[in-house]
Amino acid sequence: MNTVYYDPSFSDERRRDELYHGQLLVYSPRKSSLAFIEFARKMIREAFAPYDPETAQFHLSVEQYADILGKLKPSFIHHPESKMLMRNIFEEMGCNLEKTYFDVPKMRSSTSDNYLTTGIAYAWHPHRDTWYSAPPCQINWWIPIYDIQSTNAMAFHPQYWNTPVKNSSKGYNYYLWNQQNRGAHVAKFLKEDPRPLPRPTEPLSMEPQVRLIVPAGGIVLFSAAQMHSSVPNTSGKTRFSIDFRVVSLDDVAQRKGAPRVDEECSGTTMRDYLRATDLAHISDELVALYDDETVGEGKLVYAVEEKQDH
């Protein structure tokens, strides 16, 4: 059974438990999330001036557009204001800040009519984040920066919850990915994206699917194990959104989370998360619960000044 809860009055613990069982949670815009998207909008407006950011793609070459995103997205990710605004969201949403750990916020863009769907503006095929070495306790937070519509939203495929899907995650190691497939060169992938991104290797039924249309500043929460994808954008507008990944220290320590059904990747993203109070990392002892024999390969943590893609 899959349920979409709208503005539930759950505790953070109950909220996480519902998400670990495949439910989807939607929250209306609140003061903290509206402040975050206004900060993002200001950066976007400045980057695309004099054009309207949602339609700037119709006035710029793909190369110009990718160059703008290649500067804008890392600037947003690593701006100290971003982390402070995220903390305000966690506080308003009732999270225990001492036990809430987050990955840096990503700014996403989905252009219309296949204008740019690779590299810095990758259009995501159906996938679980757990195919990319995310732990089963990871919760994804997704916030549209501008109003969205069904033709430029994100799609969920809940029929695959707790149902194995053949996929290529066996070839994915997070540490080698950090070493080989991240960095400024991603913005140069304008027509094809050669990165070995885990994906289904069997046909999936894309219908029925769930598209949650929330106002700008609304918040969608879902488990990292939830199958989701980018909707092919035919809206005539570029969709801009923010997402970030969150874990609770209690669930990390107790190894709680969504069921693992088909992940074959190696390595872990557990070293990426920062404590909401002081940006401290999760202890080595707890990280070790999720690590494996590939710990000596590649880069364990991607350099902060470089991080900009998935």
Helices and strands as residue ranges (DSSP letters): E 4-6, H 12-20, E 24-27, H 31-48, G 56-58, H 62-78, H 80-92, E 100-102, E 106-110, G 119-121, G 129-132, E 139-144, G 150-152, E 154-156, G 158-160, G 169-171, H 174-180, G 184-188, E 210-211, E 219-223, E 228-230, E 239-248, H 249-254, G 270-272, E 274-275, H 284-287, G 293-296
